[in-house]
Amino acid sequence: MGDAVDSITWLAKEQEKEWKGPFYFIQGADPQFGLMKSWSTGDCDNGEDEWGQEIRLTEQAIQAINKLNPKPRFFVLCGDLIHAMPGMPWRKEQTKDLQRVLRNVDSDIPLVLVSGNHDVGNIPTPETIAEFQETWGDDYFSFWVGGVLFLVLNSQLLYDASRCPALKQAQDQWLDQQLSVAGQQKCQRAIVFQHIPLFLQSIDEEDDYFNLTKPMRKEMADKFIKAGIKAVFTGHYHRNAGGTYRNLDVVVSSAIGCQLGKDTHGVRVVVVTAEKIIHRYYSLDELSERGIEGDLMDLMKEK
């Protein structure tokens, strides 16, 4: 298996199932090596032959995260690690460069990697998912930190599993088992990571490239709510967005890499306390220059 699984093995330790007080983690999304050149030239299918800007931005993010004190419990990247789709030119080179950059994450900060549509393909196959697993680690898995259960999903299986129905069925069965653990309140709370948002603003919005279909999003949201999931952190949109359905918070974070709206390259700081989950998006410049604001740091001192 890849670095992602290796780097979080200590998060599976039994003592991580116990609540020990507030903590925080960093969520990023869409470093997507190669998109900025493609987007600027208007050739999003063939123009990804340069990614120097994405390398610099991801390096800036890592340097800012490494400087934080106390350190985050982990750093999660919510998909679209690179831009070149399976089988496309430059995929191997983009992968190699991202792996090199990610090695600079502080060894005390576990790295959690989520699969996106550019990582496994818009319509994934057993072969594209196997390639992801060999390169980056499992495409869905769970881990514990400080009494909180975290679930990582392969959202492409929710988007279009027509070429790998057995893999979707396997993830569905695994997810039901994990949600059973959460629903029996064997954890302080439970949080989901996936690439594609359930929705961008509202559960009733129209189907779009950037969200899951209405039947799927409703099915997943109701499943999550029944199990006591409080938040789903996502990417894919390259803009900040999100909304609430009943008591489920769907958080859509903009990209470390290419921006498709008016947001800045950045990451999200997420603080988990006994009562709530508080999150704030920081530009890379803000986080590099000023770190995390005092009001968020104060939350972690609460008992």
Salt bridges, closest charged atoms under 4 A:
GLU14 OE2 - LYS17 NZ 3.83
GLU16 OE2 - ARG73 NH2 2.75
ASP30 OD1 - HIS195 NE2 3.97
ASP30 OD1 - HIS238 NE2 3.30
ASP49 OD1 - LYS37 NZ 2.55
GLU50 OE2 - LYS37 NZ 3.79
ASP80 OD2 - HIS195 NE2 3.26
ASP97 OD1 - ARG100 NH2 3.67
ASP106 OD2 - LYS71 NZ 3.10
GLU131 OE2 - ARG91 NE 2.89
ASP172 OD2 - LYS168 NZ 2.64
ASP176 OD1 - LYS223 NZ 3.16
GLU206 OE2 - LYS214 NZ 3.41
ASP207 OD1 - ARG217 NH2 3.12
ASP222 OD2 - LYS218 NZ 3.05
ASP222 OD1 - ARG246 NH1 3.41
ASP249 OD2 - HIS279 NE2 3.11
GLU286 OE2 - ARG290 NH2 3.84
GLU293 OE1 - ARG280 NH1 2.83
ASP295 OD2 - ARG280 NH2 2.74
ASP298 OD1 - LYS301 NZ 3.47
